[in-house]
Amino acid sequence: MTVIVRDLRPDARADLEGFARVRHRALPYLLITPESLVHDLAHLSPEAHYRPLVAVADGEVVGTAQVHLSTESPEPGQGNINVYVDPAYTRRGVGSLLVRAAEEHLVAHGAVRLFAWVLDEPGNRAFAERHGYRAGRSAHFLRLDLTGTALPPLQDPPPGVELRTGSDFADDPRPLFELEAETTADEPGDMDLELSDYEAWLEQNWRHPLLSLELTTVAVVDGRPAAFSAVRTDGTRYFTSMTGTARAFRGRGLAKLAKNDSLHRARAAGYTEALTGNDTGNGSMIAVNKWLGYEVCATEVRYVRDLA
């Protein structure tokens, strides 16, 4: 089998559909579509040097890599490599070819440390370690069957709290940006992250084709967004991309209130499967998701390679 690694062609529908197909087969817990790929290519900062790669065999996409520098890290030179190979083509050298091309690209643009998410399975972990990566933090994927699992009953918001949707902030989403920036800074992880560029957030997140403003729920206290649960959908599946509470309002159950409201509306809209992810050290959100009925369906480990 001859494998060629090259750039994803955003104007080639076969490339886009092949990329999304491989990602779904290898990692069915995240949402990705041809439209979301085109959006990311068009709107990620040039400073990210974003380069999606495909491995092609006999005209078919059999492997993918999303490669970029983190523009949200205050520390320069933090690179990301996420390689996924169609399960029917593993152990044939496809992943190694993608890693080599990805590393060369990031090193050429100043990367000094590389991060790669790897499913917590012996073969995948051994692959990362053979390429010089060491294990770091881990994260769970969680799944909720919206048809067979009873959600907690809807609760009336406490006095002074109002539940709104993301659509209610369509004219001025800056308060949601500020809330997401605060909660992102407190997210546990092996890389510090900062959201500081409002215009970039608008292009990359707020206008993302998978974001559902109708299913995103915001808990508002005295006119100020205090907690939120942001949702992405691909038309059939529901994914919570971020849930958080402003520091001043934590400990009041507002994130739980917002996420439960969103899930009830998703089920009423016909969604049958809900997905999300949690750092394994984020005990508070793991407890919220357990209360909602989510169950762990897979675990990833973030591997790190220092290039200095």
C-alpha positions as CSV (number, residue, x, y, z in Angstrom):
1,M,0.0,0.0,0.0
2,T,1.5,3.3,-1.1
3,V,0.5,6.3,1.2
4,I,0.9,9.9,0.3
5,V,0.7,12.6,3.0
6,R,-0.4,16.0,1.8
7,D,-2.3,19.1,2.7
8,L,-6.1,18.9,3.0
9,R,-7.6,20.6,-0.1
10,P,-10.5,22.8,1.2
11,D,-12.0,23.1,-2.3
12,A,-12.1,19.3,-2.8
13,R,-15.3,17.8,-1.3
14,A,-13.8,14.3,-1.3
15,D,-11.0,15.5,0.9
16,L,-13.4,17.2,3.3
17,E,-15.7,14.3,3.5
18,G,-12.8,11.8,3.8
19,F,-11.3,13.8,6.7
20,A,-14.6,13.9,8.6
21,R,-15.2,10.2,7.9
22,V,-11.8,9.1,9.3
23,R,-12.2,11.3,12.3
24,H,-15.6,9.9,13.1
25,R,-14.4,6.3,12.7
26,A,-11.3,6.8,14.8
27,L,-12.9,9.2,17.4
28,P,-16.7,9.1,17.3
29,Y,-17.0,11.3,20.5
30,L,-16.3,14.6,18.8
31,L,-18.1,16.5,16.1
32,I,-16.5,17.4,12.8
33,T,-18.1,18.1,9.4
34,P,-16.8,19.3,6.1
35,E,-18.3,22.7,6.9
36,S,-16.5,22.9,10.2
37,L,-13.2,22.1,8.5
38,V,-13.7,24.8,6.0
39,H,-14.6,27.3,8.7
40,D,-11.5,26.5,10.8
41,L,-9.2,26.9,7.8
42,A,-10.7,30.2,7.0
43,H,-10.8,31.7,10.5
44,L,-8.0,30.4,12.6
45,S,-5.3,33.0,13.2
46,P,-2.4,33.0,10.7
47,E,-0.2,32.8,13.7
48,A,-1.5,29.3,14.4
49,H,0.0,28.1,11.1
50,Y,-2.9,25.7,11.0
51,R,-2.2,22.8,8.6
52,P,-4.7,19.9,8.3
53,L,-3.0,16.9,6.7
54,V,-4.5,13.9,5.0
55,A,-2.9,10.5,4.3
56,V,-4.2,9.1,1.1
57,A,-4.0,5.5,-0.2
58,D,-5.4,4.4,-3.6
59,G,-7.3,7.7,-3.8
60,E,-9.0,7.3,-0.4
61,V,-8.3,9.4,2.8
62,V,-7.1,6.9,5.4
63,G,-5.5,9.2,8.0
64,T,-5.7,12.8,9.2
65,A,-3.8,15.2,11.3
66,Q,-4.8,18.6,12.7
67,V,-1.6,20.6,13.2
68,H,-1.2,24.1,14.7
69,L,0.4,26.3,17.2
70,S,-1.7,27.4,20.2
71,T,-2.5,31.1,19.9
72,E,-4.4,31.0,23.2
73,S,-1.4,30.0,25.2
74,P,0.6,32.9,26.8
75,E,3.7,30.8,26.3
76,P,5.0,30.8,22.7
77,G,5.9,27.7,20.8
78,Q,3.2,25.3,22.0
79,G,2.3,23.0,19.2
80,N,-0.6,20.6,18.8
81,I,-0.6,17.4,16.8
82,N,-3.8,15.3,16.7
83,V,-3.3,12.3,14.4
84,Y,-6.2,9.8,13.7
85,V,-6.1,6.9,11.3
86,D,-9.0,4.9,10.0
87,P,-9.1,1.7,12.2
88,A,-9.0,-0.4,9.0
89,Y,-5.6,1.1,8.2
90,T,-3.7,1.1,11.5
91,R,-0.3,-0.6,11.9
92,R,0.7,0.2,8.4
93,G,2.9,3.2,9.0
94,V,0.2,5.8,8.2
95,G,0.3,7.4,11.6
96,S,4.1,7.7,11.6
97,L,4.1,9.5,8.2
98,L,1.5,12.0,9.5
99,V,3.5,12.6,12.7
100,R,6.7,13.2,10.8
101,A,5.1,15.7,8.5
102,A,3.3,17.5,11.3
103,E,6.4,17.8,13.5
104,E,8.5,19.2,10.6
105,H,5.8,21.8,10.0
106,L,5.6,22.9,13.6
107,V,9.3,22.9,14.2
108,A,9.7,25.1,11.1
109,H,7.4,27.6,12.7
110,G,9.1,27.8,16.1
111,A,7.5,25.0,18.2
112,V,9.4,24.0,21.3
113,R,6.8,21.7,22.9
114,L,4.3,19.4,21.2
115,F,1.0,18.1,22.6
116,A,-0.9,15.2,21.2
117,W,-4.2,13.6,22.4
118,V,-4.0,9.8,22.3
119,L,-6.8,7.4,23.1
120,D,-6.1,5.5,26.3
121,E,-5.4,2.1,24.7
122,P,-2.2,0.1,24.8
123,G,-1.4,0.3,21.1
124,N,-2.0,4.1,20.9
125,R,0.0,4.8,24.0
126,A,2.9,2.7,22.7
127,F,2.8,4.5,19.4
128,A,3.1,7.9,21.1
129,E,6.0,6.7,23.3
130,R,7.9,5.3,20.4
131,H,7.8,8.8,18.9
132,G,9.3,10.4,22.0
133,Y,6.2,11.6,23.7
134,R,5.5,11.2,27.5
135,A,2.1,10.9,29.1
136,G,0.5,14.0,30.7
137,R,-3.0,14.7,31.9
138,S,-6.0,12.6,30.9
139,A,-9.6,13.5,30.0
140,H,-12.8,11.5,29.7
141,F,-15.4,11.4,27.0
142,L,-18.9,11.0,28.4
143,R,-22.1,9.9,26.7
144,L,-25.7,10.3,27.7
145,D,-28.6,8.4,26.0
146,L,-31.3,11.0,25.8
147,T,-33.9,8.3,24.9
148,G,-33.2,5.8,27.7
149,T,-31.9,7.9,30.5
150,A,-34.2,10.0,32.7
151,L,-32.9,13.5,33.1
152,P,-33.2,15.2,36.4
153,P,-36.5,17.2,36.6
154,L,-36.4,20.8,35.4
155,Q,-36.0,23.2,38.3
156,D,-37.3,26.7,38.7
157,P,-34.3,29.2,38.7
158,P,-33.7,30.7,42.2
159,P,-34.7,34.3,42.9
160,G,-32.8,36.7,40.8
161,V,-31.7,34.1,38.2
162,E,-33.1,33.9,34.7
163,L,-32.3,31.3,32.0
164,R,-31.8,32.5,28.5
165,T,-30.5,31.1,25.3
166,G,-27.4,32.0,23.3
167,S,-29.7,33.5,20.7
168,D,-30.7,36.2,23.2
169,F,-27.2,37.5,23.0
170,A,-27.0,37.6,19.2
171,D,-26.9,41.4,19.1
172,D,-24.1,41.7,21.7
173,P,-22.3,38.5,22.6
174,R,-19.4,40.3,24.4
175,P,-20.7,39.4,27.9
176,L,-20.6,35.7,26.9
177,F,-17.0,36.2,25.6
178,E,-16.0,37.7,28.9
179,L,-17.7,34.8,30.8
180,E,-16.0,32.2,28.6
181,A,-12.6,33.9,28.9
182,E,-12.9,33.8,32.7
183,T,-13.9,30.2,32.9
184,T,-11.3,29.1,30.3
185,A,-8.5,30.6,32.4
186,D,-9.6,28.3,35.3
187,E,-9.9,25.1,33.2
188,P,-7.6,22.4,34.5
189,G,-5.0,21.3,31.9
190,D,-1.4,21.0,31.0
191,M,-1.3,24.2,29.0
192,D,-2.4,27.6,30.3
193,L,-5.0,29.2,28.1
194,E,-6.1,32.8,27.7
195,L,-9.0,34.2,25.6
196,S,-8.2,37.9,25.0
197,D,-9.1,38.6,21.4
198,Y,-12.8,39.3,21.1
199,E,-12.8,39.6,17.3
200,A,-11.0,36.3,16.9
201,W,-13.5,34.6,19.3
202,L,-16.4,35.9,17.2
203,E,-15.0,34.5,14.0
204,Q,-13.7,31.2,15.4
205,N,-16.3,30.3,18.1
206,W,-19.4,32.5,18.0
207,R,-19.9,32.1,14.2
208,H,-18.8,28.5,14.1
209,P,-21.2,26.5,11.9
210,L,-21.7,23.8,14.6
211,L,-22.6,26.2,17.4
212,S,-26.3,26.0,18.4
213,L,-27.3,29.3,19.9
214,E,-30.8,27.9,20.4
215,L,-29.6,25.0,22.6
216,T,-26.9,27.0,24.4
217,T,-28.2,28.0,27.9
218,V,-27.1,31.0,29.9
219,A,-27.9,31.7,33.5
220,V,-28.2,35.4,34.1
221,V,-28.0,37.0,37.5
222,D,-29.1,40.7,37.7
223,G,-28.6,41.1,34.0
224,R,-25.1,39.6,34.0
225,P,-24.3,36.2,32.5
226,A,-23.1,34.1,35.4
227,A,-23.0,30.5,34.0
228,F,-23.4,28.9,30.6
229,S,-23.5,25.6,28.8
230,A,-22.4,26.1,25.1
231,V,-23.6,23.5,22.6
232,R,-22.5,22.3,19.2
233,T,-24.5,20.0,17.0
234,D,-23.9,18.3,13.7
235,G,-27.6,17.8,12.9
236,T,-28.0,14.5,14.7
237,R,-25.7,14.6,17.7
238,Y,-25.4,17.1,20.6
239,F,-22.1,18.0,22.1
240,T,-21.4,20.3,25.1
241,S,-18.3,22.2,24.1
242,M,-18.0,24.2,27.3
243,T,-19.8,24.7,30.6
244,G,-18.7,27.1,33.3
245,T,-19.5,29.6,36.0
246,A,-18.1,33.0,36.8
247,R,-15.9,32.9,39.9
248,A,-18.3,35.2,41.8
249,F,-21.2,32.8,41.3
250,R,-19.7,29.4,41.9
251,G,-21.1,27.0,44.4
252,R,-24.8,27.9,43.6
253,G,-25.6,25.2,41.2
254,L,-25.9,27.5,38.2
255,A,-23.9,25.4,35.8
256,K,-26.0,22.4,36.7
257,L,-29.1,24.4,36.2
258,A,-28.0,25.7,32.7
259,K,-26.8,22.3,31.4
260,N,-30.0,20.5,32.6
261,D,-32.1,23.1,30.9
262,S,-30.2,22.7,27.6
263,L,-30.4,18.9,27.7
264,H,-34.2,19.0,28.2
265,R,-34.6,21.3,25.2
266,A,-32.2,19.1,23.1
267,R,-34.3,16.0,23.9
268,A,-37.5,17.9,23.1
269,A,-35.9,18.8,19.7
270,G,-35.3,15.2,18.9
271,Y,-31.7,14.7,19.8
272,T,-31.0,11.2,21.1
273,E,-27.4,11.3,22.0
274,A,-25.4,13.8,24.1
275,L,-21.6,13.9,24.3
276,T,-19.2,15.9,26.3
277,G,-15.6,15.8,27.7
278,N,-14.0,16.5,31.1
279,D,-10.4,16.7,32.3
280,T,-10.1,13.9,34.8
281,G,-9.1,16.4,37.4
282,N,-12.2,18.5,37.0
283,G,-14.1,16.9,39.9
284,S,-16.9,19.5,40.0
285,M,-18.0,19.0,36.3
286,I,-17.6,15.3,36.5
287,A,-20.0,15.4,39.5
288,V,-22.5,17.5,37.5
289,N,-22.3,15.2,34.5
290,K,-22.8,12.1,36.7
291,W,-25.9,13.8,38.3
292,L,-27.2,14.3,34.8
293,G,-26.7,10.7,33.9
294,Y,-23.6,10.8,31.7
295,E,-21.3,7.8,31.6
296,V,-17.7,7.6,30.6
297,C,-17.3,6.1,27.2
298,A,-13.6,6.6,26.5
299,T,-10.5,8.3,27.9
300,E,-7.7,10.2,26.2
301,V,-4.2,10.9,27.4
302,R,-2.4,14.0,26.4
303,Y,1.1,13.2,25.5
304,V,3.9,15.8,25.5
305,R,7.3,16.1,23.7
306,D,9.8,18.8,24.5
307,L,12.0,19.7,21.6
308,A,14.7,21.8,23.4
